[in-house]
Amino acid sequence: MIQRLKPKSEFSRNVLTLMTGTIIAQAIPIAISPILTRIYTPEDFGLFALFIAITAIFGSMANARYELAIMLPKKDEDAINIFALGFIITSAVSLLLLVLVVIFNDYFTKLLNNSEISIWLYFAPIAVFFTGLWNILNYFNNRKKQYKDLAKATILKSIVAAVVQLSVGFLKSGATGLISGQILAQLFANTKLLSNILKDKILLSKITKLKIIALAKRYKDFPKFSMPSVILNTASLQVPVLLLSVFFGSSVVGFYSLSHRFISMPMSIIGGSIGQVFFQKSSELKNDKEALKSLTLKTYTKLFQIGLIPFSIIAVFSDYIFGFAFGKNWVIAGEYAQVLSLWILFVFISSPLSNLCSILEKQKEALYFNIFILTSRVLVILLGAIVLKDAYQTVALFGITGFIFWVIWSMYLLKLTGINISKVLIFTFLSIFISIGIFITLRSYCC
C-alpha cells in the first residue's frame, strides 16, 4: 500500500523530498509566530524587516547571478569552477559592503530614518556573504540531485533561527533575537551543504584560474542581464519596507512584514520545491519544445490549483485570522494581507516558471520586466505616502500593482513555450472570481 502511494515519476519524487523538508522547516516559524508576536513588538519586526531588506538586495547580487549557470554545463568540472567563481565574487561584494558600512554608517542610518539600524548595519556584510554562499551551494547540490541534503539544510536553518529568536527574545528586549537568529541559521545551513562539496577532493582539484576566467566569459549574460534583473526584482519586493520605514515608521513596516511573511511562507514551501525541480527538469528538456511546453503547462496548472483556495481564504478572512493567531495588536497586519493576497498568489505561480528565462536565455526580457515593475511600485508607494498619506491605501496600491504585473509576467512565461494564453487567462480569472465569491458569501453568513 505504501509503495502505491509513493510518486512514480522522478520529478514528483524530487518535489516531494524537497517539499517535505521545507514543510517541516516552514512549520517551525509558523508555529512559533504567535509566541514571537507576543514577545517582540511591531517596531522590532519593523527593524528586522529593514535589516532583511538591506541584506536581501545585496545578497541577490552577491554571486553576480553566476549561480544560475551552475546547472547548465554538461561536465561537473565546469560546474565546480562556476561555483568557485561565485564564491570569489561573493567574498569581494561582502568586503566592499563592509568598507561602505564603516565609512558611511551615519549617512545610511539617517537615510533610512531609523537610528536603531545603525549597529546592525555592521552585520549586514556577514549576512550578505552567507546569502551568497547559500545560493551557490543550493544550486550545486540541486545539480547533483542532493535533494535530501537540501531538505535537511532547510530544516536545520529553521530550527536554529527558532531556537535563537525564542531564547534571546525571552531574555532581551528589542530585535536582537530576530536578527541574530537569522544570521546564525544561515551559518549552520551553509555548513551542512558545504560538506557535500568539500568531501569530493577530486572535483575540487579541478578548479583552475583559467577555467574560472573562461566560464566567466562563457556565461557573461548572467551578470550582464540576470544580475540587474534580480537586483531590480529584489528591490521591488523590498521597496515597501524601505519606503514605509521612511514615511510611516517601524510599526507600519512591522505590520507589513508580518503580513507578507505569513502569506508568503506557506506557499514558498511548495513553490520553492517545485521551482528547484522544475529548473533541473526543464534544463534537460530545453531542446524538446513539446515536452517543455507540456511540463510548463502542468507546472502552472498545479501551482494555480494549489494556491487558489488558500489565497482566497486569506483575501476574505485574514483580518480575523491574524487577530486570533497573533493577538489583537496585529489585526492591521491581517488587513494588509487581504490586499496583498492576489499579488502573492501570482508570485507563487510565476516564480518557479521564471527559471525559463535562464534556460531559454531570455535574461534581457526578465530585466525589462523588473525595470517596469520596480518603477511602477516606487511611483505607487510615493503616491500613497505623499498624496494619500495613508499606510493602508499605500499597501493596497502596491498589492494591486504587483498583481497586474505578475499576471502579465506569468502569461509571458507560458507564451515562451508556445502555450495558448487566452484559454489559460479565462480559466484563471473565472476560477479566482468563483473562489473568492464563495468565501465572501460564507463571511457574510458566519461573521
N, C-alpha and C positions, 0 to 999 in steps of 0.2 A: 504493500500500500504506500509506504513512504517513498519508494523508488518511483511510483507512478506520479506522485505529487511534485517530484523534482523537475525543473525546467529541462526540456530536451535540447534546445539549441544552446550553442556556446555563448551567444550574445546574451540570452536570458540568464544563463548561469552566472556569467560575469557581472551582469547588472545586479543580480540577487546578492552576490557576495559583497559588492561594494555597498549596496543599499542596506544590507543587514548591519554592517559595521557602522554606516552613517546613521541609521535609525537609532542604534544604541548610543552613539556619540551625541546626537542631537536631542535624544530623550533626556539626557542628563541636564543640560542647561534649561530645557523646557520645564523639567521637574523642579528645579531649584529657583526658577524665576519668581514664583510667589514669595519665596524667602528673601531673595535679593532685593525685590521691590519694597520690602519692609525694613531692610537694614541699610539700604542705600536710598538717597533722595533723588528726585528728578534732576537736580543740579549735578549730582555725582554721575548719573548716567549721561548727562549732557557733556561733562568733561571727558568721560570715557569715549563717547561718540566722536568728540572732536579729535582726540588722540588717534582713534581708529581711522578717521577720515584722512588725517595727515599721512599716516603710515601706509594707508591703502593706495593713495595717489602715487607716492614714491615707490611703494612696493610693486606696483603694476609695471613700472619701467625698469625695475632692478636688473632684469636679465636682457633688456633691450628686445624682449619677446623672442629670443632665440630658443626658449624652452619649447615653443611650438614646433620647431624644426627637429627636435629630438625624435619625434615619431616617424619622420619621413624617410631617412636613409635606409637602404636595404641592409647595410652592414652595422653591427653593433660597435665596430671600431669607430665609425663616423659619429655614431650617436654619443659615445663617451667623450669624444673630442668637443662636440657641441655642448655637452654637459660642462666640461672644463671651461669652455668659453663663457658660458652663462655664470659660472662661479666667479670667474675673474671680473666680469662686468659688475656683478652684484657687490663684490668687495669694494670695487672702485666707487660705485654710486653711494654706498654706505659711508665710506670715508669722506667723500665730498660733502655729503649731507651733514656729517658731524662737524666739519670745518665751518659750514654755513651757520649751523645752530650756535656754535661757540661765539662766532663773530656778531651775528645778528639776532641773538635771543630776545633782547628787549624790543627790537623792531617788530619781530613776529608776534610777540605777546600783545603789543598794542594793536597791531593789525587785526588780530583775532578777537580783540575786546574781551579777553579772559585772562586775568592775572594768574590764576591757578595752573594754567597750562605751561607756564614758564619752566618749572623744574622738569616737567615730563618731556619737554622738547629734547632734552639731552638723551632720553631713552629712545627717541624716535629712530635714530640710525640703527640701533640694535634690532628693533622690531622690523625695520625695512630689510636688514640683512637676513633675518630669519624667514621673512616672507619670500624673498627672492630664492633662498635656498630651498624652501618648501616647494616652490613652483617647479624648479628643475628636477628635484627628487621625485615629485609627483609624476611628472611626465616620463621620466626614465623608468620608474617602476611600472608605470602603465604600459610602456613599450614592451617590457619584459613579462607582462601579464601577471605581475605580483599583486593580484587583487586582494588576497588575504592580508598581506602585509600593509597595503594601503588602508584596508578597513581597520586593522589593529592600530595603526598610527593615528587614524582619525579618532578612534575611541580613547586612546591614551591622551591625546590632545584635549579632549573634552573633560576627562577625569581630572587631569592636572589643573585645568582652569577652574573647574567647580570647587575643588578642594581649597585652592588658594583664595579664590574670591569669597568663599564662605568663611573660612577660618580667619582671614585678615579682616573681613567685614565685621565680624563679631568683636574683634579686638581693637580695631582702629577706625575712626570715622573718616569720611572722605572717599575719594575714588581710588585710593592706593591699591586696595584689593582687586578691583576690577581690572586695572591696567597691568599690575604685576602678574596677575593670573594669566592674562593674555600672552605676555612675553614668555613666561616660564612654560606655558603649554606649547608654544611654538618650538622652544628649545628641545623639549622631550620628544615631540613628534618627529622633528628633523633627525634626531639621533637614531630613532627607530628605523627610518627609511634609509639613512646613510649607511647603515651596517650592510645592507644588501650590495652596495656598490664597493665598499672597502674590502669586502671579503674576496672579490674577484680580482686578484692581483694581476693575472694575465691581461685582463681587459684594461686595467689601469695603466699597465706598462706601455700600452699603445697610444697614450696621449702624447702628442708631439706639437711643438710650436708651429711647424709648417702645416700640419693638418688643421690646427685651430684657425690659422690665418686663411687657409684655402676654403674651409667651410664657412667662415665668417663672410667671405666674399660670395660663396655659392648661395647662401640664404640671406643675402643683404636686404631683400624685400621685407623681411620681418621687422628689423629696426626701422626701415625706411617708411613702411606703411602701417604695420601692425602695432608698433610701439606708440606712435602718435594716436592711433585709433583707440588703443586700450587706455591710454592716459586720459583721452577725452571722455571715454565711456565711464571710467572710474571717477573722473572729476564730476561728470554729470550726476553720478549717484551720490557723491559727497557734497555737491553744491548746496543742497538744502541744509546740511549740518553746518557748513562754514558760514553761509549767509544768514541762516536763522540765529546762529550764535551772535553775529554782528548786530542784527536788527532787533531780535526779540529776547536774547539771553539764554542762559544754560537750561532753565526749566523747560522751555519750549523745545529745545534740542533734545532734552531727555524724553519728553513725550513722543516726539517724532521717532527717535532712535529705537525706543521700545516697541512702538507700533510696527516699524519697518522690520525690526529683528524678529518679532513674534510671527508675523505673517510670511516672512521670507524663509525662516529657519526650517520649518517642517517640510516645505516644498523643495528646499535645497537638498534634502535627504534623497529624494527621488531624482530630481533634475540633475544634480551633480553626478550621481552614479550613472544615469543614462547617458549624460554628456560625455563622460570619460570613455565608456564602452562604445558609444556612437562614433567618437573620434577614431578609435582604434579600428573599428569595423569598416567605417566609411573610407578610411585610408586604404584599406585593402581593395575596396570596390570602386575606387575613383576612376578606373578605366572601363568599368562596366556601367554604362549610363542607365540601363533599365533596372539593374539591381540596386544602384544608388538611389534612383527615383523611388523604388518600392520601399527601401529601408527608410528614406527620409519621410515619406508619407505615413508609414506605420508609426514612426517615432513621434511625429507631430500629433497624430490621432491619439496615440497612447498618452502623451503628455496632457493634451487637452481634456481627455476623459478623466484622467486622474485629478486634474486641478479644478475642474468646473464646480463640483459640489462644495468642496472646502472653501473656495474663494467666494462663492455665492453666499454661504453662511456668514463669512467674515463681512461681506458687503452689507448685510442686513442686521446681524446680531452682535458685532464686535464690541459695541459700547457696553452691552450687558456682560459680555464675556470678560472684558478687561476689568470692569468694576468688581465682578465676582472673584476672578482669579488673582488679581494684583492689588485689590483694595480700591476704595472709593476715590483716592487721590489720583488714580490712573485712568479714570473714565475718559478724560480728554484724549489719551493715547488711543483708546478704542475708537473714538470718533475720527481720529486721523487714519486709523486702519481702514475704516469704511471707504474713505475717498481714495485710498491708495490701492485697494484690493485688485481692481481690474488691471491696473498697471503691472502689479507684481505677477498676476496670472500670466500675462504675455511675456514678461521677463523669464518666468519659469519655463514657458514653452519655447521661446526663441533662443535662450542661452545655449542649450545643448546643440541646437541646429546651427548656431553661429560658427561652429567648427568647420562648416562647409567653406567658409571664406579662406581658411588656411589650406584646406585640401584642394580646392579648386583655384587657389591663388587669386582670390578676389579681395586682397588686402586694401587696395585703393578704394573700392566701393564701401568697405567697412569704415574706412577713415572718413569718407564723406558723410556717412550716416551719423557718425559720432560727432562730427563738427556741427551738423544741423541740430542734433538733439541737445548738445551742450548749450549752444547759442540760445535755443528756444527756452530751455529751462532757466538759464540765467535771467533772461528777459522777463519770464513769467514770475519768478521769485522777486525780482526787483519791482515789478508791477504790483504784486501783492503787498510787499513790505512798504513801498514808498507811497503808492496811490491808495490802495485799500486799507493799509495799516492794520491788517488783521491776520493773525497767525493761521487760524483755521482756513480762511479763504485762500491764503498763500499756499498752504499744503494741498488744498483741493485743486487749485490750478496746476500745481506741479504734477499731481497724480493724473489729471486729465490729459495733460501734455504728454506724459510718459506713455499713457495708454494708447494714444493716437499713433505716436511714432513707433512703438513696438509692434503694433498690429501691422503697420506698413512694412516694417523690417521682417517680420515673420513671413509675410506673403512673398517678399522678395527672395528670401532664402528658399522657399518652396519652388518658386519660379526658376531658380537656378538649375534645378534638376528636371525641369520640364513638366511640373505638376500644374494642372488646371486650377488656378487660384480662385476663380469665380465660384465654383462649386464649394470650395473649402470655406470661403467667406460667408456664403449663405448658411451653410451648416453651422459655422462657428457662432455667428451673431444670433441666429434663431435659437440655438441651444442656450446661449447666455441669457437671452430675453425670457425664455420659458423658465429657466432655473431660478433666476432672481425673482421673477414674478411669483413663483410658488412660495418662496421664503418670505416675501413681503406680505403675501396673504396670510401665511402662518403667523407672522409677527402681529398682524392686525387682530388676530383672534386670541393669541395667548399672551400678549404683552400690553 
